[in-house]
Amino acid sequence: MTVCGRLEERSRLHPERVMYRVGEHVVTYGEMGRRAVDVAAGLTAAGLARGDRIAVLAEQTLQAWQLIFGCARAGVVPVLLNFRLTPDELTFITADGGCRMLLSTPLFGPLAAAISVEPAVERQDLASFISGCVGGEPPDVDVLGSDDLVQLYTSGTTGLPKGVRITHDNLWHLSQAASSELAGFAADSVHLVAAPLFHVAGYAYGLGGLATGSPSVLIPLFDPVAVVQAIETYRCTNSLLVPAMLQAIVEHPGTGTADLSTMRGILYGGSPMSEALMRKVAGRFRCGLSQTYGLTETSGFATLLRFDDHEAAMTAQPGSTEAARIASAGYAVPGCEVAVVSEDGGMVCDGSPGEVVVRGPLVMAGYWNRPEANAAQLDSDGWFHTGDIGYLQEGYLFLVDRLNDMVVTKGENVFPGEVERVLAEHPAVLEVAVIGVPDEQFGERLSAVVVLRTGQALTVLELQEFCRPHLAGFKIPRSLEIVADPLPRTPSGKLLRRVVREPFWAGHDRQIH
């Protein structure tokens, strides 16, 4: 089933049902079905054909979704641009995608104007283009499930961004898995979409209502007060929120008295969440929590610690096997396979760390124009090599770190994520990054880069004493850097350790990876 086919079906079954809402402005399923045909005709009239790419720079708006569905109907592939990137970075992505048109909202007009591509691409205001798409002959295009639906770019944590080709089939299987596994995901759900459009979380969750014919409330740009007001006003039941968003909501003074009782389920993921924050979120929302692990390359979904497993782990006896599962990313979602392999590609036994690999209908069609990356990360047996280190325990996936973030010190391999999870529990620590920095004796040593909570202080000796009961000696940071600015992150909240490391390695011949 294609996305445009599912929209056509929904618009026929219940045309008057609200599909998307931004404040008091709504689009029904019937209206979206008609607008998708109009926009597809407009794209065809503009000279765009099946498989062509267009760049889109937009927040979560009704017009942006009309464009997305019009593209799906015409077989045109939107390349959704990250508005947090620089003009040079966006220029690279627009050129790399071979985009023939650039559409932007007024909010990002100046940024769009700074994108300099040769040969020049046609630029238009997104809303003006959409409003001009009236009537016209719908394109005679037979869109297939295997066709590219959208192209999203990786965050470039280890190098230049790569275009990820996500197909109609990928999103169909994602919607089936989500609707069968998530708490309260049903025909009477009201979905809150707060993640940015350019991110797989904001795009895929924005399509979530299509699975059950339910409405979605769009938050154009994330704001914790806007989120809780939307939940109260529109009686939202479900949302996908990354840990940084959840922290902003539970700690914002303007959100404490909001009525969140209609919420049935929150899906979270994208970066680690401390147990302390997890319990704050559970106490504030009092609904089913599910943790997901996935990458853009797996349509954002690969494993799930389901709401029932999540609740059982949070209420289990401390120190028990069941309680330890709160640190896991759960089981493979239906239809997916998840395994852990050694450096030579062999499967490792339970409890042994290795690279996490994923196979199944959620795995992307491939990277756009990157044959070397495709060969390196998509093997002949269909496994996608994630670059994440983890281990399996009775089917539950426990993540350790990124393969390229490993630090070698005193001849020992240290995964920074393991150390960060311990330091994140210190009451003085708001944010932490553990990195390798130059060391004349050992080549590199562990250092903790910390953002402190307001009014708190911390010394390296205090930090080391806090670590001793939990970490082997070689895993304890030998130095501490206190910084005032928030640590650099991707839109999903993943720590950009590469950026944190750069000033420490400036002027050195060797750069750790």
C-alpha positions in Angstrom: 0.0 0.0 0.0 1.3 3.4 -0.9 0.9 6.6 1.2 -1.2 8.2 -1.6 -3.3 5.0 -1.9 -4.0 5.0 1.9 -4.9 8.7 1.8 -7.3 8.1 -1.1 -8.9 5.3 0.9 -9.2 7.4 4.1 -10.7 10.4 2.2 -13.3 8.1 0.7 -14.2 6.4 4.0 -14.5 9.5 6.2 -14.0 12.7 4.3 -15.3 15.0 7.0 -12.9 13.7 9.7 -10.1 16.1 10.7 -6.7 15.0 9.5 -4.4 17.8 10.6 -4.8 20.8 12.8 -2.6 23.9 13.5 -4.4 26.0 16.1 -7.9 26.7 14.8 -7.0 25.8 11.2 -7.9 22.3 10.0 -7.7 20.1 7.0 -10.0 17.1 6.7 -9.2 13.8 5.1 -11.5 14.6 2.2 -9.8 18.0 1.7 -6.4 16.5 1.8 -7.3 13.9 -0.7 -8.4 16.6 -3.2 -5.5 18.9 -2.5 -3.0 16.0 -3.0 -4.4 15.6 -6.5 -4.2 19.4 -7.2 -0.7 19.7 -5.9 0.4 16.6 -7.9 -1.0 18.3 -11.0 0.9 21.5 -10.1 4.1 19.7 -9.7 3.7 18.0 -13.1 2.8 21.3 -14.7 6.1 22.7 -13.3 8.0 20.1 -15.2 8.6 17.6 -12.4 8.4 13.9 -13.1 8.4 10.7 -11.1 11.7 10.4 -9.2 12.6 14.1 -9.3 13.7 15.7 -6.1 12.6 19.0 -4.6 14.1 20.7 -1.5 11.6 21.8 1.2 12.5 24.1 4.0 9.5 24.3 6.4 8.2 23.9 9.9 5.1 21.7 10.6 2.4 23.4 8.6 -0.8 22.4 6.8 0.6 23.6 3.5 3.8 21.5 4.0 1.7 18.3 4.4 -0.4 19.2 1.4 2.9 19.4 -0.5 4.1 16.1 0.9 0.9 14.2 -0.1 1.0 15.9 -3.5 4.6 14.7 -4.0 3.6 11.2 -3.0 0.7 11.2 -5.6 3.1 12.5 -8.4 6.0 10.3 -7.5 8.1 13.4 -6.8 10.5 13.0 -3.8 10.7 15.8 -1.2 14.2 16.4 0.3 13.3 17.9 3.7 16.0 20.4 4.9 17.1 20.8 8.4 16.6 24.5 9.2 19.2 24.3 12.0 22.0 23.9 9.5 24.2 26.6 7.9 23.6 27.9 4.4 26.8 26.0 3.3 25.5 22.8 4.7 22.1 23.3 3.1 23.7 24.1 -0.2 25.6 20.8 -0.1 22.4 18.8 0.6 20.4 20.7 -2.1 23.1 20.0 -4.6 23.7 16.5 -3.5 20.0 15.7 -3.8 19.9 17.0 -7.3 16.9 19.1 -6.3 15.1 20.9 -9.1 13.1 23.3 -7.0 13.3 24.9 -3.5 10.1 25.6 -1.6 10.3 27.4 1.7 8.0 29.1 4.3 8.3 32.8 5.2 10.0 31.9 8.5 12.9 30.4 6.6 12.9 32.7 3.6 16.2 34.4 4.4 17.9 31.0 5.0 16.5 29.7 1.7 17.8 32.8 -0.1 21.3 32.0 1.3 21.4 28.6 -0.3 23.6 28.9 -3.4 23.4 26.0 -5.9 24.8 25.8 -9.4 23.0 25.5 -11.7 20.4 27.6 -9.9 17.2 26.0 -8.8 13.7 27.5 -9.0 12.7 29.0 -5.7 9.1 29.7 -4.6 7.2 30.4 -1.4 5.7 27.1 -0.3 2.2 28.5 0.5 2.1 30.5 -2.8 3.0 27.4 -4.8 0.3 25.4 -3.0 -2.4 28.0 -3.4 -1.6 28.2 -7.1 -2.2 24.4 -7.5 -5.9 24.5 -8.5 -7.5 22.1 -10.9 -5.3 20.6 -13.6 -5.0 17.1 -14.8 -3.8 14.6 -12.2 -0.5 13.0 -13.4 -0.8 9.6 -15.0 1.7 8.0 -12.6 1.5 4.4 -11.3 3.3 4.9 -7.9 4.6 1.7 -6.4 5.3 0.7 -2.8 9.0 0.4 -3.7 9.2 4.0 -4.9 11.0 6.6 -2.9 8.6 8.5 -0.7 11.0 11.0 1.0 14.7 11.7 1.2 16.0 12.6 4.7 19.6 13.4 5.4 21.6 11.9 8.3 22.9 14.3 10.9 26.5 13.9 9.8 27.8 12.9 13.2 30.8 11.1 11.6 31.1 12.9 8.3 29.1 14.5 5.5 25.3 14.0 5.6 24.0 11.2 3.4 20.6 11.1 1.8 18.4 8.3 3.1 15.8 6.9 0.6 12.7 6.0 2.5 10.0 4.2 0.5 6.2 3.9 0.6 6.6 0.3 1.7 8.9 1.4 4.6 6.3 3.8 5.9 3.4 1.3 5.4 5.2 -1.3 7.6 6.1 1.4 10.1 2.5 2.4 10.5 1.4 -1.2 10.9 4.0 -1.8 13.6 3.2 1.4 15.5 -0.6 0.9 15.4 -0.2 -2.7 16.8 2.4 -2.0 19.5 1.9 1.5 20.9 -0.3 2.3 23.9 -3.7 3.8 22.9 -2.9 4.1 19.2 -6.4 3.7 17.8 -9.1 5.3 15.6 -10.1 7.7 18.4 -6.5 8.8 19.1 -5.5 12.5 18.8 -1.8 12.6 17.9 0.4 15.4 18.9 3.2 16.0 16.4 6.0 18.2 18.0 9.2 16.9 16.3 10.5 18.9 13.3 9.3 18.0 9.8 12.8 17.4 8.5 13.5 14.7 11.1 12.3 11.1 10.7 10.4 11.5 14.0 8.4 14.5 12.8 7.8 13.1 9.3 6.9 9.6 10.2 4.8 10.5 13.3 3.1 13.1 11.2 1.9 10.2 9.0 0.8 8.2 12.0 -2.9 9.2 12.0 -3.2 7.9 8.5 -2.9 4.3 9.8 -6.1 4.6 11.9 -7.9 7.6 10.3 -7.3 9.8 13.3 -6.4 13.5 13.6 -3.0 15.0 14.2 -2.3 18.3 16.0 0.8 20.0 14.6 3.2 22.1 16.7 5.0 24.3 14.0 8.1 24.7 16.2 8.6 22.9 19.5 7.8 24.9 22.6 7.0 23.1 25.9 4.1 25.5 26.8 2.6 25.1 23.3 2.7 21.3 23.7 0.9 21.2 27.0 -1.6 23.8 25.9 -2.4 21.6 22.8 -2.8 18.5 25.0 -5.3 20.4 27.2 -7.2 22.2 24.4 -7.5 19.4 21.8 -7.5 16.4 24.3 -4.4 14.8 22.7 -3.8 11.1 23.5 -0.5 10.2 22.0 2.9 11.8 21.1 6.4 11.1 20.1 8.9 13.2 22.1 12.6 13.0 22.4 14.2 13.2 25.9 15.3 16.8 25.5 11.7 17.8 24.8 10.4 15.8 27.8 12.9 17.4 30.0 11.9 20.9 28.8 8.2 20.0 29.5 8.6 18.6 33.0 11.0 21.4 34.1 9.3 24.4 32.6 7.4 26.4 35.3 4.6 27.2 33.0 3.6 23.5 32.4 3.1 22.3 36.0 -0.7 22.8 36.4 -1.7 21.6 32.9 -4.3 18.8 32.6 -2.6 16.0 30.8 -5.1 13.3 31.8 -6.1 12.5 28.2 -2.7 11.2 27.3 -2.6 7.4 26.7 0.9 6.9 25.4 4.3 8.6 24.8 6.9 7.1 22.5 10.4 8.4 23.2 13.8 7.8 21.8 16.6 9.4 19.8 19.0 9.7 22.8 19.5 8.2 26.2 17.2 9.3 29.1 18.3 9.1 32.7 16.2 7.1 35.0 15.6 10.2 37.2 14.1 12.0 34.2 12.1 8.9 33.2 10.4 8.8 36.6 9.6 12.5 36.4 8.0 12.1 33.1 6.0 9.0 34.3 4.8 11.0 37.3 3.8 14.0 35.3 2.0 12.3 32.3 0.8 9.1 34.0 0.4 7.3 30.7 2.0 4.4 28.9 5.7 5.1 28.1 7.4 3.2 25.3 11.1 3.6 24.3 12.1 3.1 20.7 15.5 2.6 19.1 15.9 3.3 15.4 17.8 5.3 12.9 16.7 7.4 9.9 18.0 4.4 7.9 15.4 2.1 9.6 12.5 4.6 9.2 13.1 5.6 12.9 12.0 2.3 14.3 13.8 -1.0 14.9 13.2 -2.1 18.6 10.6 -1.1 21.2 10.5 -1.4 25.0 6.7 -1.6 25.0 4.6 0.3 27.5 3.8 -2.9 29.5 7.5 -4.0 29.6 8.4 -0.4 30.5 5.9 -0.3 33.4 7.0 -3.7 34.7 10.7 -2.6 34.6 10.0 0.6 36.5 8.0 -1.1 39.2 10.3 -4.2 39.6 12.4 -5.0 42.6 15.7 -2.9 42.3 18.6 -5.0 41.1 16.4 -7.6 39.5 16.7 -8.7 35.9 13.3 -7.2 35.1 14.3 -3.8 36.6 17.5 -3.8 34.6 15.4 -3.9 31.4 14.6 -0.2 31.9 18.0 0.5 30.4 17.3 -1.6 27.3 15.7 -0.6 24.0 13.4 -3.5 24.1 12.6 -6.2 21.5 12.7 -6.0 17.7 9.4 -4.6 16.4 7.1 -6.9 14.4 8.6 -7.7 11.0 12.1 -6.6 11.9 15.1 -8.7 12.9 17.8 -7.3 15.2 21.2 -9.0 15.8 24.6 -8.3 17.2 27.7 -9.2 15.2 31.5 -9.3 15.7 34.1 -7.5 13.6 34.3 -10.5 11.3 30.5 -10.5 10.8 29.7 -13.5 12.9 26.8 -13.5 15.4 27.8 -13.1 19.0 26.3 -14.8 22.0 23.9 -13.3 24.5 25.6 -10.6 26.7 28.6 -10.1 24.4 28.9 -6.6 22.8 29.2 -6.1 19.0 27.7 -4.1 16.2 23.9 -3.9 16.1 22.5 -4.9 12.7 18.9 -4.6 11.5 17.0 -6.4 8.7 13.5 -6.2 7.5 10.9 -4.0 5.7 11.8 -0.8 7.7 15.3 -0.7 6.3 15.8 2.1 3.8 16.2 1.5 0.0 19.7 2.8 0.3 21.7 6.0 0.4 21.3 8.4 -2.4 24.3 8.3 -4.8 26.5 6.7 -2.2 27.6 3.3 -3.6 30.5 3.0 -1.2 28.4 3.7 1.8 25.7 1.3 0.6 28.3 -1.5 0.1 29.7 -0.8 3.6 26.5 -0.7 5.5 24.0 -2.9 3.6 25.4 -6.4 3.3 24.5 -9.1 0.8 22.2 -10.8 3.4 20.1 -7.7 3.8 21.5 -6.6 7.1 21.9 -2.9 7.7 25.0 -2.2 9.9 24.1 0.6 12.2 27.5 1.6 13.6 26.0 1.2 17.1 27.5 -1.1 19.7 25.2 -3.1 21.8 24.3 -6.6 23.2 21.3 -8.8 23.4 20.0 -10.3 26.7 17.1 -12.7 26.3 15.9 -10.8 23.2 16.2 -7.3 24.8 18.7 -5.0 23.1 21.0 -3.0 25.3 22.9 -0.1 23.6 26.5 0.7 24.6 27.7 3.4 22.3 28.6 4.4 18.8 31.3 2.3 17.2 33.2 5.4 16.1 33.1 7.1 19.5 35.1 4.4 21.3 38.2 5.8 23.2 41.3 3.7 23.6 43.2 4.6 26.7 45.9 2.7 28.6 45.3 -0.1 26.0 41.6 -0.5 27.1 38.5 0.2 25.0 36.1 2.6 26.7 32.6 3.4 25.3 31.8 7.0 26.4 28.0 6.3 26.6 28.5 3.9 29.4 30.4 6.5 31.4 27.9 9.2 30.5 25.0 7.2 31.8 26.7 7.1 35.3 27.6 10.8 35.3 24.1 11.8 34.2 22.8 10.6 37.6 25.0 13.0 39.5 22.7 15.7 41.0 25.0 18.5 39.9 25.1 17.4 36.2 22.6 18.8 33.7 24.5 17.6 30.6 27.6 15.5 30.0 29.9 14.4 27.2 32.7 12.0 27.8 35.5 12.2 25.1 39.0 11.3 24.5 41.5 14.2 24.7 45.2 14.2 23.8 47.5 12.7 26.4 51.3 12.5 26.0 51.7 9.3 28.0 48.6 7.3 26.9 47.8 8.9 23.5 44.4 9.9 24.8 42.6 10.1 28.1 39.0 10.3 29.2 37.7 13.7 30.0 34.2 14.7 31.1 32.7 17.9 29.6 29.9 19.0 31.9 27.1 21.6 31.9 26.1 22.1 35.6 22.7 22.6 37.0 22.0 26.2 38.2 23.8 26.9 41.5 25.8 23.7 41.5 29.5 23.1 41.6 31.6 20.0 40.9 35.3 19.1 41.1 37.1 16.4 39.2 37.8 14.5 42.5 34.1 14.6 43.4 33.2 13.3 40.0 35.8 10.5 40.3 34.5 9.5 43.7 30.9 9.4 42.4 32.1 7.0 39.6 34.1 4.5 41.6 31.3 2.3 42.8 29.9 2.0 39.3 32.9 2.0 36.9 36.2 0.2 36.5 39.2 2.5 37.2 40.2 2.9 33.5 36.6 4.1 32.7 36.7 7.0 35.2 37.5 10.4 33.6 40.8 11.8 34.5 39.9 15.4 33.8 36.8 17.7 33.9 35.8 20.6 31.8 32.9 22.8 33.0 31.2 24.6 30.1 28.3 27.2 30.2 26.7 26.6 26.8 24.4 23.6 26.0 26.3 20.7 24.4 25.9 20.4 20.6 23.2 17.9 19.6 21.4 16.6 16.5 17.6 17.5 16.2 16.8 14.1 17.9 18.9 15.0 20.8 21.9 12.8 20.0 25.1 14.2 21.3 27.6 15.5 18.7 30.8 14.2 20.4 32.7 15.0 17.2 31.9 18.7 17.7 32.7 18.6 21.4 36.1 17.0 20.7 37.3 19.4 18.0 38.7 22.2 20.1 40.7 19.7 22.2 42.3 18.1 19.1 43.0 21.4 17.2 46.6 21.4 16.1 47.2 17.7 16.6 48.1 15.4 13.7 45.9 12.6 15.0 42.2 13.1 15.3 40.2 10.5 17.1 37.1 9.1 15.4 
